[in-house]
């Protein structure tokens, strides 16, 4: 996928790389508690590209690793380490299930099935990859995206769609989940 799609995210990742480590006071006692990972933005990026030659939609979801691990742990009641998964099969199942519950796509008014291809960790982010088969033409895409809304009410979900050489993007601030693209 085009690296230019993630230029804006590079700034966020840079900020994230300079983890703001410090202390905060608990409400009932003044004992400082270390902050393990704090970043000022809660962002995901979903990239949807139509491949007319293969008649597919190629989808990638990029999220901050620690946010995603925490969310998966909360939802599946298991320790999750996306850097070194102990049970890759379970990890793949959790990722697939979570993404499919929080990301749905309609092509020209018809629901499509996301087929999971895999995931990879890159620095402080995790990419998960999906594909939709048998999509010859795309005139309209409707996307419902609530990724990590169960993690933070400050979540921002960016969606980029590319069809026939034409790129459109939108930003969904929590609690908004719906986006539509016409081509």
Secondary structure, DSSP 8 states (H G I E B T S, - for coil): --GGGGHHHHHHHHHHHS----EEE-SSS--EEE-S---S-EEEEEEEEEETTTTEEEEEEEEEHHHHHHHHHHHHTS---SSS-S-HHHHHHHHHHHHHHHEEEEETTEE---EEEEEEEETTEEEEEEEE------SEEEEEE-TTTTT-TTEEEEEEEEETTEEEEEEEETT--EEEEE-
